[in-house]
């Protein structure tokens, strides 16, 4: 044993690529590969051709998939799957060879339509067919399209060139079905498909042409690809359901916060939709949440288990719907894409009652004479139509409302007068209109303001034992007590001159009434 080999027992060279268990963990990598042969799935990140080759070498025999995300240029690609049983049912009759040739001709003709200078020798074909199914991947390393949207349009152009029998039932799997969908994957050359049902690798993806091509000739977005990026009026995507929903939402804010994202994620769980990784919407389609397939799961639309199909969620104001790409492919012509409405299992108020209590403010805002946020501002939050987080709403309630828990409860609201400044309104009942406020955590669902105020009382955010009137200086923080201080500061206005007659009366009152004639006390005061 050499000195070097003996040392390798203790010092293993680190892998020249990244390996993680979540796709998001390799987001910084230029090239992303998913390994379906291990549990949990591994996500491998590389930054150059050498690292990609290292992954292929070290994971030989595994089912590796190239992951495509983002809007960088990529090669047009067709994923063609046709069961032999379906082929035999097509009329007029087609042989397996004829079906394959028809697809490749449609691909060739589409390439020449959008790029007349395209070289047909740059077409790459790989196959993983068996006795039950024809499976082809066709792409070209002679040009690129600018984004996934264009690849989607390209796929539809190819589909339309095929005989009617080859256009049905998702035979051409438009892996980039919706333009705004930012992620899909395709099995790499030389890799088998992992069949979870039998726990075996089947149908290795083999080269058809070019025979001497490298692995990079069969990748969708390989390193060092300087082929021309093509644009064509033929690749304009018609207005889709996604665009329609986005237009309908133009009157409201579609900015997606973490709270929005968490709410959508909770809807998936409540509706038993599993097996997907949820992603944030893109900037151009802010109401579409992509779903990337992760593991074998039941699809409520197709009513069967999916092994590789992605999906997405569309937001239309307060309504969220789940869509499946495969179901979109298989829908009847002239009909809308099938979907499932994602309904919360309980009302917003019911969920609110079961959530942890919001934080009570350490420094009271309602007792701060410098804080001019008043009851009217809270009402404006309701009428604005905007969405607010739970924390924002409960802080606004604490800044404007107080409750004295006595035999006869007392409500206090903070108001502002244009002439006299801040003051408190008091009453035994809180009589307000049916104002509602939209909560981000509930997908923008509106909750009655009175119900939230009641929750603030129940959770001890705005409850006081009693009230008093203690004139603390305005620049001193009032001590935290269980008593509500009605004092909001002195309303001091400079007088142009002192009225001597009034001052004499005040001084006489201090001396003879307050001090009861006590000269020393009067002098002290």
Order of alpha helices (4+ residues) and beta strands (2+ residues): alpha-beta-beta-beta-alpha-beta-beta-alpha-alpha-beta-beta-beta-alpha-beta-beta-beta-beta-beta-beta-alpha-alpha-beta-beta-beta-beta-beta-beta-alpha-beta-alpha-alpha-beta-alpha-beta-beta-beta-beta-beta-alpha-beta-beta-beta-alpha-alpha
